[in-house]
């Protein structure tokens, strides 16, 4: 049976790794633009695109 200290260290290590993964997942969720945001500058479907300035 593992000692209480080694079990605590492993739990702490796992908790830190999971926290980093959760943080990265949260930032990655919004880093990808939605389809509406990507194509917002192209105008409505079936209509000509807005003129470039």
C-alpha positions in Angstrom: 0.0 0.0 0.0 1.3 3.4 -0.9 2.1 5.9 1.8 -0.2 8.8 2.4 2.5 11.2 1.3 3.1 9.6 -2.0 -0.7 9.4 -2.7 -1.1 13.0 -1.8 1.8 14.0 -4.2 0.3 12.0 -7.1 -3.2 13.6 -6.5 -1.6 17.0 -6.4 0.3 16.4 -9.6 -2.8 15.1 -11.3 -4.8 18.1 -10.1 -2.2 20.6 -11.5 -2.2 18.7 -14.9 -6.0 18.8 -15.1 -6.1 22.5 -14.2 -3.8 23.3 -17.1 -5.7 21.1 -19.5 -9.0 22.8 -18.4 -7.5 26.2 -18.9 -6.2 25.4 -22.3 -9.5 23.8 -23.3 -11.4 26.9 -22.2 -9.2 29.2 -24.3 -9.3 26.8 -27.3 -13.1 26.8 -27.2 -13.3 30.5 -28.1 -10.1 30.8 -30.2 -11.9 29.2 -33.1 -14.3 31.6 -34.7 -17.8 30.5 -35.5 -19.0 30.2 -39.1 -21.1 33.4 -38.7 -18.0 35.3 -37.5 -15.8 33.9 -40.2 -18.0 34.9 -43.1 -19.6 38.0 -41.6 -17.7 40.3 -44.0 -18.9 38.5 -47.1 -22.5 39.6 -46.9 -25.6 37.5 -47.0 -25.7 34.3 -49.0 -27.0 34.8 -52.6 -26.2 38.5 -52.7 -23.1 40.2 -53.9 -20.3 40.8 -51.5 -19.8 44.3 -50.1 -17.4 46.5 -52.1 -13.9 46.7 -50.7 -12.6 50.2 -49.8 
